[in-house]
Amino acid sequence: MLALKVATKANQASTLPALLVANYTQTCDEKVSLKVTFEDTATLRSGDNTPVELTVGNRASTFGCEKAIHELNSAHPFLLGKNENVIREWLARIASFIPTDFKAVEVPMLQLDSHLTLRSHIVGYSLTIADLAIWGAIRGNKIANAAVKKGTIINVTRWFRYIEDTNPWIAGAVQAINAQAQEQKSAKSKEGGSYDIALLDTEKGVVTRFPPEPSGYLHIGHAKAALLNDYFAHEKYQGTLLCRFDDTNPSKEKEEFQDAIVEDLGLMGIKPDRTSYTSDYFEELYQYCVQMLKEGKAFADDTEQQTMRDERMNGIASKRRDATVEDNLARFEAMKAGSKEGVNWCIRAKMSVDNPNKAMRDPVIYRCNPTSHHRTGDKWKIYPTYDFCCPIVDSIEGVTHALRTLEYRDRNPQYEWMLESLNLRKVHIWDFARMNFMRTLLSKRKLTKFVDQGIVWGWDDPRFPTIRGIRRRGMTVEALREFILKQGPSRNVVNLDWTLFWATNKKYIDPVAPRHTAILNENAVTATVKGARVAAYTEDKPKHGKNPDIGTKKVVYSSSILIAQVDAQGFAQDEEITLMNWGNAFVRNISHSLNPLKRTVTGLELELHLQGDVKKTKQKITWLSTEGQELIPVELVDFDYLITKDKLEEHDNVDDFLTKETEFRSSAKGDCNVADLRADDIIQFERLGYFRVDRPFQHGRPAVLFNIPTGKTGK
């Protein structure tokens, strides 16, 4: 009897391999019975925060995907066959196919592709559990599966489809877990935003697009647009997602921003089916503008900018509105040439002079700009506005549903006018509310100002709402996706609190963050421990008390330990305290400074009482041995909001609401294991909080770690 329990909210790459191997065991041996149950959680309550639990007969339960497969092999040796060593080697690679970061999973995918060059199976000439386990990991990983669907990794795609086609039972196993996942999504929609927004004509296929401008880094507002388009294209309707760079303003755009956007989308698990550029269509857009000029639907204008703005506001027609077609075409050609005269002109659509919707009052659709373009060089001197090119390219590229934030609502009639005037295929529009956060700026112009003025370190500053900034602060991709998708495509405008955002993140990092110890340097107290061994000694302890899979760390014990001043201040004479990871001790002597204005503890004498009950002590403190290990210097950094007001109004001057001090640094000493931490590792310094390693320890340079909020504060 096999009993398999699976967490449906977990990354399927970490559950499908075990599910498929268990099903295969039953398929090969009719005497084997299999019972699969699903829990609507990310980790199993009974499984030490793992997503899979396997019980074989009366044996003790096994937790975790790889361990479950190992247990199946142990109970049913036929699964390994004659190529046991090679199969085990491939089973050990399962973990490399689990990350949802394309860069991390790309290497093992390419290695597998090379291995499969002249092979139909990973090992030998017939199906083995190596095929099933690796297939399951790829099928469960959204990023890896998207690469297979796209067909860019040729041998892997061929093998993947062959395994699926020749083993029809696999589809049933996948369908079972997906059915549970679908129920979970339905429940999630009830808890958060509803996705039942009745998009029109979805039965004809759904194509959405995310059109970023490569003039800055993606921020959390862009992330919502990208994830919603991805959700409707890939999850709800199994359609197509386009990423189109709106590169129509050479004065602001850089290839650096373009590359960063591609990378950030990958980090969020978003894999567009196609990537294009508005600049790919400059010739077509030019011809459409000529068509509008010839049909009298547009005109050339050289009205001074402020005058044009005032005329549009007051419903006054431009003096150039009734110019002849010949004059308009001549002006457009002068613009195209980038001549001295041409740069003074623009092209405006002839929509309306006094429409109540001011967006419809003869908007500009083309401008002259001699600046070199980062993709097309000096070929073009004229560039279309977003409002002109967006509907046209949407229609050309086959977009069926344009999901836009509410700020574009007044311009929706403009979008539809363009398509109708040019007799192009219609596109359905759905508006959703942009995501705003308290004490946070999402204006690209204002964020750029902060960077240029040196208020922040750069676009990846952990105080910034950019994807790079919040990831540098310690946000996980999984938590980011969950939080944003929970908001849904609602049209209700809300000002969100960061505490909810970081509380979601804590759910993901707490079960897997290794526990370490750090003691703040300021007035740290050296304590003598009576009853400790004369010589320092080391023991291996779990890095995480509830998750043994995280591994072990070295804890050093000696008669001389370091204690934080704030803890020492709270001790009473002869009080029994608990030294975490050691045991109880009595406080036998407390020495204080002589300064009456700042009375600090300068020394302690403790007496071990290891038979004491840790449940009965009030104070449970962290500590570090000063002997038997090299204490690692660390710098702990915390941050505050950049602005002091919850929501800035249009008339507010941002400079009046800048927080004077937003960066707080404390020096400390960490345990010897901190020396092994790498950049981007997320840990918990017990009783101090969660931290992300921004710069690992190097001899002569302390490790730098950023505090990760947990929802108790929104900073």
ROLO-67187 format. One record per atom (N, C-alpha, C): x negated, y negated, z negated. Coordinates in steps of 0.1 Angstrom, whole numbers, plus 5000, padded with zeros to 4 digits. Atoms other than C-alpha are relative to their C-alpha. Layout:
N
XYZ/...
! end
This chain:
715
499250125000/500050005000/499149875000/500750135000/498649665010/501049894997/499250115003/500149354995/499249875003/500750124996/499049025012/500849884997/499450125003/499948684999/499349895007/500650114992/499348375021/500649874996/499650145003/499548005013/500349935014/499650054987/501447845043/499549865002/500550134998/500147495037/498549995002/501550004999/496547605039/499749995015/500549994987/494447565070/500150145005/499849864995/495547865091/498750075004/501349934997/491947925101/499550084989/500549925012/491348045066/501050104995/499049895003/494448275065/500350105011/499749914988/495048415100/499150125001/500849884998/491948635101/500350114990/499649895010/492948825069/501450065004/498749954997/496548845081/499950095012/500149924988/495548985115/499350144997/500749875003/493049245101/500950094991/499049925007/495749355076/501050075009/499149954990/498249395104/499450115008/500749904992/495649585124/499850134993/500149885009/495049825095/501250085001/498749934999/498749905095/500250065014/499849954986/498749945133/499250125003/500949894997/495850185133/500350134991/499749895009/497050395103/501450004996/498550015003/500750475101/500350034986/499849985014/500250585065/499949884992/500250125008/499450235055/501349915001/498850095001/502350015044/499549864996/500450145002/501949635044/501249914996/499050105005/503949375025/499349865000/500650134999/503249015034/501049904994/499250115005/504648725013/499349875002/500650134997/504248355018/500449914988/499750105010/503948074993/499849865006/500050134994/504747715002/499049914993/501050085007/501447574989/498750005008/501350014993/497947485001/499150114994/500849895006/496347724976/501050084991/499149925008/497948014957/499849984985/500050035015/498947964921/499250114993/500649885007/497548314912/498650035006/501249964992/494548294935/498849914998/501150095002/492048054919/499749905011/500050104990/492847794944/499550055014/500349944987/492248024974/501450015008/498849994992/494748055003/500550145003/499649864997/494848445005/499850084987/500249905011/495348714979/500450145006/499749874995/495149084988/499950104988/500049895010/496049384966/500150135008/500049874994/495149734978/500350104989/499649905010/497049994959/500049954986/500150045014/496249984922/498749924997/501250075002/493049794927/500349854995/499950145004/492449444912/500249925013/499850094988/493549164935/498749935004/501250064994/490949004958/500549865006/499550144995/491148624966/499049955010/500850064989/489948444997/500050085012/499949944988/489948525033/498950115003/501149914998/486548685037/499950114990/500049895010/486748875005/501150105002/498949914997/490149015015/499750095011/500449924989/488749135048/498950114995/501049905005/485749295029/500750114992/499349905007/488249465006/500750105009/499449914991/490149605035/499050105007/501049924994/486949735050/499650114990/500449915010/486049895017/501150114998/498949905002/489450065014/500350095013/499749934987/489650165051/498749995009/501350014993/486050225064/500150015015/499949984985/487350315099/500049865007/499950134994/487849935105/498649955005/501350054996/484049885108/499450085011/500449914989/483450185131/498550025000/501449974999/479950265144/499149885001/500850134999/478849905148/500249924988/499750065013/479249825111/499249874998/500950115003/476249595108/500349885009/499750114991/477049385139/501349944997/498650055004/480749355129/499949914987/500150075012/479749245094/499349865003/500750124997/477448985109/501049905006/499050094995/480348835129/501149964990/499050045010/482748845100/499449904991/500750115008/480148635081/500149875006/500050134993/480648365107/501449945000/498750055001/484348325100/500149854995/500050145006/483748015078/499649895010/500550104991/481947835106/501149955010/498950044990/485247825127/501149944992/498950065008/487347675098/500049855000/500050155001/486247305097/500949945011/499250074990/488747075114/499349875006/500850114994/485946835124/499450065013/500549944987/485146895161/498550025001/501449994999/481446825157/499550134992/500449895008/481247095130/500350135007/499649874994/483147365150/499550015014/500549994986/481647285184/498850095001/501249924998/478347455178/500450154999/499649865000/479847795167/500850045012/499249974988/482247775196/499150025012/500949984989/479447725221/499150124999/500749885002/477448005205/500850125004/499149894996/480448235209/500250015015/499950004985/480848125245/498850065007/501249944994/477248215253/500050154998/500049865003/477648555236/501050075009/498949934992/480848635256/499849995015/500250024985/479248555290/500350125008/499749884992/479348915302/500850104991/499349915009/481649055275/501549974999/498650015002/485349115270/500350014985/499849985014/484949195233/498749954993/501250055008/482649045206/499050114997/500949895003/481249385196/500550125008/499749884992/481149685219/501049985011/499150004988/483749775246/501450014997/498649995003/486949775227/500349914988/499650095011/488949575201/499450044987/500549985014/487349545167/500549894991/499650105009/488149345136/499249875001/500750124997/485449105147/500749915009/499150074991/487649005176/501249944993/498850045007/490648975154/499749884990/500350105010/489048775127/499649865006/500550124993/487248525150/501249945008/498950054992/490348495172/501049934991/499150065010/492448425141/499649874995/500550135005/490148155129/500149895010/499950104989/490147985163/501549965002/498650034998/493948015167/500649924988/499550075011/494447875132/499449864999/500750135000/492047575138/500549925011/499450084990/493847305156/499049945010/501050064991/490647155170/499550115009/500549894992/489247485182/501050055010/499049954991/492547595196/500349915011/499850104990/492947275215/498950015011/501149984990/489547335232/500350125008/499649884992/490747685242/501149975010/498950034990/493947545257/499549925011/500550094989/492047285276/499150085010/500749924991/489847555291/498549965002/501350054997/486547365288/498950104996/501049905004/484747655270/500550135006/499549904990/485247905298/500150144994/500149865004/484148235283/500950034988/499249995011/485848175250/501550005004/498650014995/489148085268/500450135006/499749884993/488948395289/500250124990/500049895011/488248625259/501349984991/498850045008/490948445238/501350055006/498849964994/493648505263/500150155002/500149854998/492548865270/500450074987/499749945013/492748955233/501549994997/498550025003/496248805230/500950085010/499249934990/497548955263/500050154998/500249865002/496249305255/500550064987/499649965014/497449315219/501349924996/498850085002/501049185219/500549994985/499750015014/501449265182/499549884993/500650125007/499248965174/501049895000/499150114999/501948725186/501050014989/499049995011/504348865160/499449964987/500650045012/501848815132/499949854999/500250154999/501148455143/501449934998/498750065001/504848385147/500550014985/499549995014/505548505111/499549884991/500650115008/503148255096/500549865005/499650134995/504247975119/501449974997/498650025005/507948035110/500049944986/500150055014/506947975074/499549865000/500550135000/504947675083/501149905005/498950084995/507947535102/501049964989/499150025011/510147575072/499349894990/500750105009/507447385052/500149865006/499950134994/507447105077/501449944999/498650055002/511247075074/500149954986/499950045014/510947055037/499249874998/500850125001/508146795041/500749885005/499350114994/510346585063/501149954990/499050045010/512946585035/499449924989/500750075011/510346475010/499549875005/500650124995/508846215032/500949955012/499350054988/509746065066/500750105008/499349904991/512246235089/499549985014/500550004986/511046325124/501150035010/498849984991/514546385138/500549865005/499750134995/514646055157/500750005013/499249984988/516446195187/499349925012/500750054988/513846105214/500850055012/499249964988/515646105248/499250085010/500649924989/515046355276/498850084997/501149925004/512646565257/500050145007/499949874994/513846875275/499250005014/500750014988/512046745306/498450004998/501450015003/508746745288/499649874993/500450125008/507046495264/498549975002/501450054998/503946295272/499949864992/500250125008/502846035246/498649955002/501350054998/499845805246/499649914988/500650095010/497545625221/499049915008/500850094991/496145315238/499149904992/500850095008/493345165215/499249905009/500950094994/491444855225/498650024995/501449985006/487644915222/499349874996/500650135005/487044585204/499850004985/500249985014/486744725169/500150144996/499849875005/486945025147/501450034996/498649975004/490145215140/500249984985/499650015015/491845125107/501250094998/498949915004/494545305088/501349985008/498850034992/497245125108/500050075013/500249934988/495845265140/500250154998/499949865003/495645605124/501450055000/498649965000/499345615119/500550015014/499650004986/499945535156/499550135006/500749884994/497445805166/500650134996/499549875006/498846075143/501450025004/498649984996/502446005152/500150045015/500049964986/501746025189/499550155002/500549865000/499746345183/501150104995/499049915006/502546495161/501150035011/498949984991/505346435187/499550075013/500549934988/503146555216/499650144998/500549875002/501546855201/500750094990/499449925010/503546975172/501550015002/498549994999/507246885176/500450045014/499549974987/507446915214/499150085009/501049924992/504347105226/499849935013/500250074988/503746835251/498549965002/501350044996/500746625262/499749864993/500450135006/498846345244/498949945008/501150084993/496846085263/499449904991/500750115007/494245855249/499549915012/500450104990/493845545271/499449884994/500750125005/491345275263/500549885008/499550134993/492944935270/498849905001/501250084999/489644785281/500249895010/499750114991/490944465297/499549874995/500650135005/489044205277/498550014997/501449975001/485344225284/499349914990/500650095010/484643935260/499850064986/499949945013/485444155230/499650144999/500249855000/484844515241/498650045001/501449945000/481744725235/500250155001/500049854999/480945085243/499850064986/500149965014/479945115206/501350034994/498749995006/483545065196/500850125007/499449894993/484745305223/499650144995/500649885005/482445585211/500550034986/499649985014/483445525175/501450044999/498649965000/487145555183/500250155004/500049864997/486545885200/499650094988/500549925011/484646015170/501050004989/499050015011/487245885145/501350085003/498949924997/490046055164/499750154998/500549875002/488046375163/500050044985/500149985015/487546335125/501450024994/498649995005/491346305121/500750135006/499449884994/491846635140/500949975012/499250044989/493346455170/499150035013/500749964987/492246605204/500949975012/499250034989/493846425233/499850105012/500149914988/494646635264/499349935011/500750084990/493346355286/499549874995/500550135004/491246045281/499849925013/500150094988/491445755306/499749864995/500350145003/490745385308/500949915009/499250094992/492945095320/499149955012/500950054989/489844985340/500050105012/499949914989/490345305361/501149955010/498950044991/493445135375/499949855004/500150154997/492144775381/500449975014/499650024986/492544815419/501650005001/498649994999/496144935415/500749894993/499350115007/497044665390/499849875008/500250114991/495544405413/501050005011/499049994989/497744525441/501449984996/498750025006/500844525419/500249854998/499950145002/500144165410/500249935013/499850064986/499744075447/501450025004/498749974996/503044245453/501049904993/499150095007/504744035426/499949865005/500250144994/503243715440/500749995013/499350004987/504543805475/501550004999/498649995002/507943885462/500649884992/499650115007/508143555443/500450034985/499849965014/508143735409/498949954991/501150055008/504943565397/499549885006/500550134995/503143235401/498649974993/501350055006/499643085395/500249874993/499850125009/499342825368/498749964994/501350065006/496542595356/500449914988/499650085011/498542435328/499150024988/500949995011/496342355298/500750094989/499549905009/496742625271/501049954990/499150055011/498342415243/501349955007/498850054993/500742245268/500950125004/499249894996/501742585282/500750064988/499349955012/502442705246/501249924996/498950085004/504542405239/501250015009/499049994991/506442435271/500850134999/499349875002/507242805265/500949994987/499350025013/508342715229/501349925002/498950094998/510642445241/500950035013/499249964989/512042615272/499849915012/500350104989/510342375297/499350085011/500649944989/509442505332/498649945003/501350054996/505842485343/500149925014/500050084987/505142225371/499650095012/500549924989/503542515391/501050125003/499149884999/506542755388/500650025014/499449984986/507942685423/499049985011/501050014990/504642685441/500350115011/499749914989/504642865475/499250134998/500749875001/503643225479/498649995005/501450024995/500643115500/499149944990/500950075010/499342875473/499750104989/500249905011/499843145446/498950105004/500949904996/497943405466/498649945001/501350064999/495143165473/499449974987/500550025014/494843075436/499550134995/500349875005/494743445428/498650055006/501249964993/491943505453/498849924994/501150085007/489943215437/499750054987/500249945013/490443375404/499250135001/500749874997/489243715418/498649975003/501450034996/486143545431/499249944988/500750055012/485443395396/499449865003/500550134997/484943055412/500249894989/499850115010/484642725393/501449964999/498550045000/488242645403/500850124995/499249885004/489443005397/500150024986/500049975015/488543015360/501049914993/499150095006/491042735354/501550055001/498649954997/494042945366/500350134993/499549875005/496143235353/501250035009/498749964993/499043435368/501050034989/498949985010/502343425350/501250075007/498949934994/505343655356/501249904999/498950104999/508443455367/501350074994/498949935007/510843605341/501249904997/498950095005/512743315325/499349884994/500650135007/512142955313/500549994986/499450035013/514542945284/500750124994/499449885007/515443305274/499949994985/500050015015/516343315237/498850094994/501249925004/513643595234/498849935007/501150084995/510543375238/498950095007/500949914993/508543685249/500350015015/499649994986/510443665281/499849875008/500250134994/509443305289/498750005008/501150014990/507143345319/498650044993/501349975007/504343535301/498850015010/501249994992/500743535314/499750155002/500249864997/499943865332/498650025006/501449994995/496443795346/499249884996/500950115003/493443585335/498750025007/501350004994/490143495350/498950004989/501049995010/487043605330/498750055007/501249964993/483543615347/499150094992/500849915009/482143815317/499950145006/500249864995/480544145327/500850104992/499249905006/482744445319/499050124996/500949895005/481044735299/500150135009/499949884991/482344995325/499949965015/499950044985/482944805358/499049905004/501150104997/480044555355/500649875005/499550134995/480644245376/500950015012/499149984989/483044395401/501249924999/498750075001/486044225387/499749874992/500050125008/486443865375/501449974994/498750025005/490143895368/500450134992/499649895008/491744105341/501549994996/498550005003/495444205334/500249994985/499750005015/497044135300/500650144997/499449875005/498244425279/501450015004/498650004997/501844335285/500350035015/499849964985/501344375323/499650145003/500649874996/499144675325/500650124993/499549895008/500644885297/501250075006/498949934994/504044965313/499650065013/500449954987/502445005347/499250134999/500949885001/499745255337/500850114992/499149895007/502245435313/500850075011/499249944990/504445495343/499150085010/500949934991/501545595366/499550134994/500649895006/500045835341/501050114995/499049905004/503346015334/500550004986/499650025014/503945885299/501650005000/498549995000/507545985290/500649914988/499650075012/507745815255/498949924995/500950105006/505945505244/500449974986/499850035014/505745495206/499249874996/500650135002/505045135196/500449954986/499650065013/505044945163/501049895002/498950094999/507844705155/499549865005/500550134996/505644405163/500249985015/499850014985/506244485200/501550005004/498649994997/510044495197/500549895009/499650124992/510544145212/499550025014/500649984987/508344255241/500550125007/499449894993/510244565249/500749975013/499350044988/512544385274/498949965011/501050044991/509344245290/499450135006/500649874995/507944605293/501050065011/499049954991/511244715310/500149925013/499950094988/511244415333/498950035010/501149974992/507844495346/500350135009/499749874993/508844855355/501149985011/498850024991/512144745371/499549915012/500450094989/510544465391/499150065010/500949934991/507944695406/500550145004/499449874996/510344985410/499250124996/500849895006/508345215388/500950094991/499349905008/509445525369/500249944985/499750065014/511145425335/499350094990/500649935011/509545515302/500849974987/499250025012/511445565269/499149934989/500850075011/510345335240/500650044987/499549995014/510545415203/499149914991/500850095009/509545155177/499950064986/500249965014/508145245143/499349904992/500650105009/507045045113/498550024999/501549995002/503344965110/499850034985/500349975013/501745075078/499249884993/500750115007/500844785054/499750054986/500549975014/498944815021/499849884992/500250115009/498844594991/498649964999/501450075001/495844354989/499150055011/500849944989/494644485023/500349925013/499950074987/494044305056/499850115011/500149914989/494644495088/499849935013/500250094988/494144205112/498650025005/501349974994/491244295135/499249875000/500750135000/490343925137/499549964987/500550045013/490143875100/499050104995/501049905004/488344205095/498649975006/501350044993/485744095121/499449884993/500650125007/485343765102/499350054987/500749955012/484543955070/498750075003/501349944996/481844155089/499049895004/500950104995/480443855106/499449914989/500450095010/480243645074/499350084989/500749935010/478643925054/500750034987/499249975012/481443965029/500050154997/500149865001/481244335036/498750055007/501349954994/478244555047/500250035015/499849974986/479844645080/501450075002/498749944997/482844825096/500350134992/499849885008/482245135075/499949974985/500050045014/482244945042/501150074993/499049925007/484045155016/501249914994/498950095004/486244845007/500949975012/499350034988/487444835043/501150105003/498949904997/490744995055/499750075014/500349934988/488945135086/499950154997/500149855003/488945515090/498650034995/501449985005/485145505085/499849954986/500150065014/485545285054/500650094990/499349925010/488045505036/499450144999/500749875000/486245825046/498749984992/501250035008/483045665032/500349994985/499650015014/484845595000/500350144994/499749865005/485845964998/501350065003/498849944995/489046025016/499850125009/500149894991/489446365031/500949995012/499250014988/490846415066/501450064997/498849945003/493446655053/501049914992/499250095008/494746405028/500549895008/499650114991/494746125053/501250045009/499049954991/496846335077/501350024993/498749975008/499346445050/500649874996/499450125005/499846095036/500749925012/499450084989/500445925070/501250075006/498949934994/502646195084/501250004991/498950015010/504646185052/500949875002/499350124999/505545825060/501050015012/499149984989/507145945093/500149885009/499950114990/508245725122/501149904997/498950095005/510645515101/499849865005/500150144997/511445155111/500149914988/500050085012/511545045075/498649954997/501350065003/508744805068/499750004985/500450005014/507044865034/498649974998/501350045004/504044745016/499550114990/500449895007/502345065004/499049974989/501050015011/500345104972/498950105002/501249914998/496845254975/500050124990/500149895010/497445464943/500750125006/499349884994/499845694963/499050075010/501049954990/497145734990/499050084993/501149925006/494445834966/500550114991/499549895008/496646054945/500250125010/499949904990/497246254977/498650075002/501349954998/493546284982/499550094988/500549925012/492946414946/500550145001/499549864999/495146714954/499050095008/500949934991/492546814980/498650024994/501350005005/489346734962/499850074987/500149945013/490046854927/499750155000/500249865000/490247224935/498650055005/501349964993/486847224954/498849914996/501150095003/484746944939/499150064989/500849955010/481747084920/499949914988/500150085012/481446964884/498549984997/501450035004/478146794874/500149904988/500050095012/477046574845/499149885002/500850124999/475746224844/500249924987/500050095012/474945994814/499649865004/500450134997/474945624818/498849964992/501350035006/471545474811/500249904988/499950105010/472745174791/500250054986/500049975014/471945234755/500350154997/499849865002/472045614760/499350054987/500549965014/471345794727/499450145001/500749875001/468846074722/500450074987/499649925012/470146344698/499150124998/500749885003/468246614680/501050104996/499049895003/470046944678/499450114992/500549905008/469347164649/500850135003/499449874997/469947534654/499850045015/500349974986/468947514691/498650085000/501249934998/466147734704/498849905000/501150095000/462647594700/499649965014/500350034986/461947614737/501249995008/498850024991/464247494764/500250125008/499649894991/466147754784/501149975009/499050034990/468447774813/501050115002/499049914996/471747944821/500749965012/499150034989/473847974852/501449994996/498650025004/477247834848/500849965013/499250034988/480147794873/500049855003/499950144997/480147464892/501549954999/498650045002/483947474889/500750114992/499449905009/485747644860/501150085005/498849934995/488747744881/499850055014/500349964987/487047814914/498650065001/501449945000/484148064913/499450005014/500650004986/483748044951/499149885002/500850124998/482147704946/498550034997/501449975004/479047874931/499749974986/500550035013/476947824901/498949895000/501050115002/474647554887/499250044988/500949975011/471847554862/500349904989/499850095012/472547414827/498950034991/501249985008/469547354806/500349964985/499850025015/469647374767/498749984993/501250035009/467147234742/500449934988/499850065012/466847074709/500149855001/500050144998/466746724724/501049975012/499050034989/469746594744/500449855001/499650134998/471046274758/501549995000/498550025002/474546134749/500349865004/499550144996/476445834763/500349924987/499850095012/476545534739/501549994996/498650015003/480345514742/500550124992/499649885008/480645874729/499449994986/500650005013/478145824701/500749904991/499350115008/480045504690/501250064993/498849955005/483045724683/499850114989/500349895010/481345984660/500149954986/500050035014/481945994623/499150104993/501049915008/479546144597/500750134997/499649865002/479946524595/501250045008/498949964991/482546524622/499650125009/500349894991/482746844643/500449965014/499750044987/482546774680/499750125009/500349894990/482346994712/499049955010/500950034989/479346984735/500450095012/499449934989/480847084768/498950095006/500949894995/479347404783/499050054990/500949945010/477647484750/500850054988/499249965012/479847484719/500149894990/499850115010/480647294687/498749974993/501150055009/478247094665/500649904991/499750105010/478446884634/499149885002/500850125000/477346524634/499449984986/500550005014/474946524604/499349864997/500650135003/473246184608/500149915012/499850104990/473845864627/499249884997/500950125002/471245584631/500649895009/499550124993/472245234641/499049895002/500950114998/470544924654/500149904989/500050095011/469744644630/500749875004/499450124995/471344374652/501550004996/498650015005/474644274635/501049965011/499150054990/476044114666/500350105011/499849894990/475644424688/499550134994/500449885007/475644724666/500150135009/500049884992/474645034687/499550114993/500649875005/473845394679/498750025006/501449984994/470145454683/499550144999/500449865001/469845814672/501150084993/499049905006/471846124662/499350134996/500449875004/471246444644/501250095000/498949914999/473546734653/499650144995/500249865005/473847084638/500950095008/499249914992/475047354661/500950094991/499049925007/478247544650/500750085011/499549944988/478747774680/501250094997/498849925004/481347984661/501349914998/498950095002/483547674658/501050015011/498949994991/486947644676/500049875008/500150124991/486647404706/501449945001/498750064998/490447364706/500449904988/499750085012/490347194672/499249874999/500850135000/487846914680/500749905008/499550114992/488946574691/499149955011/500950064990/485846474709/499250125007/500749904991/484546694738/499249925009/500950094993/481546524753/499050075009/501149954991/479046564781/498749964994/501450025005/475346574775/499050055010/501149954991/472046644792/498850034991/501249975007/468946814779/498949915006/501150094996/465946584780/498750095002/501149914998/463646894781/500450115010/499849884992/463247174806/500749975013/499450044987/464646984836/499549865003/500250144995/464046674857/501349935001/498850074999/466846434851/500049915013/500050064987/467846284884/500649864999/499450135001/468345904886/501149985011/498950034991/471645804901/500649864998/499350135001/473445484909/501550025004/498549984998/477245494905/500649865004/499550134995/479145234925/501550015001/498650014999/482745134921/500449875007/499650124992/484744874941/501449954995/498750065002/487644634938/500649965013/499450054987/490044494964/499349885004/500750124994/488644234987/500849884998/499250125002/491644004982/500950024987/499350005013/493643914951/501550005001/498550014998/497143874965/500550135006/499549884995/499344174971/500449995015/499750014986/500644045004/499749855004/500250134995/499243745023/501149965010/499050064990/501743525041/499349945012/500650054988/501143375075/499349864997/500650145003/500443025060/498850014990/501149995010/497943165034/498650005007/501450004995/494243095039/499350114992/500649885006/492443425033/498949964990/501150045009/489443235018/500449964986/499550045014/491643114989/500350124992/499649885007/492343474979/498950115000/501149905000/488943644981/499750044985/500449955013/488043854950/498549964998/501450055001/484843704936/499050114999/500949895001/483244034926/500750135003/499349884996/484144354943/499150135000/500949895000/481144574938/499350014986/500549985014/480044724904/499150125000/501049895000/476944934900/499550034986/500549955013/475845144870/498950105003/501049904999/472645334866/500250114990/499849885009/472645684851/499050105003/500849884997/470846014849/500950125002/499249884997/472246324864/499350134997/500649875002/471646694858/499150045012/501049964990/468846864877/500650055013/499449954988/471347014902/500449895010/499750114992/472146664915/499049985011/501050024990/468846674934/500350085013/499749924988/470346934958/501249945008/498950064994/473346714967/499649945014/500250064986/473646605004/501049895002/499150114997/475246305019/501350055004/498649974997/479046315021/500550114990/499549905010/479246584993/500949924991/499150065010/482146514970/500050094987/500249935013/481646604933/500849934990/499550075012/483046524899/498950004990/500850025012/480846384872/501050014989/499049975010/482746524843/500249884990/499650115009/484546254823/499749865006/500350134993/483345984847/500849985013/499250014988/485346064878/499450085012/500549944987/485046184914/499249915008/501050084993/482246064936/499750075013/500649954987/481046094972/498649955001/501450034999/477346104978/499849925013/500350094989/476445805000/498650015004/501449984997/472745854998/499450104990/500549895010/471146174983/498749954994/501250035007/468346174959/498750025008/501349984994/464846124973/499049954989/500950045010/461746104951/499649855001/500250155000/461345734942/501249925003/498850074997/464845654952/501250074994/498949935007/467945734931/501150035010/498949964992/470945904946/501149894998/498950105001/473845664953/501350075003/498749934998/477345784948/501149904998/498950105000/480645594954/501250074992/498849955008/483545634929/501250025010/498849974992/486645794945/501249974991/498850025008/489945654932/500950134999/499249885001/492445914920/501549974999/498650045001/495645724920/500449934987/499750075013/495345584885/499749855002/500250144997/493945264900/499950005016/499950004985/494345154936/498849945007/501150074995/490944994940/499350095011/
! end
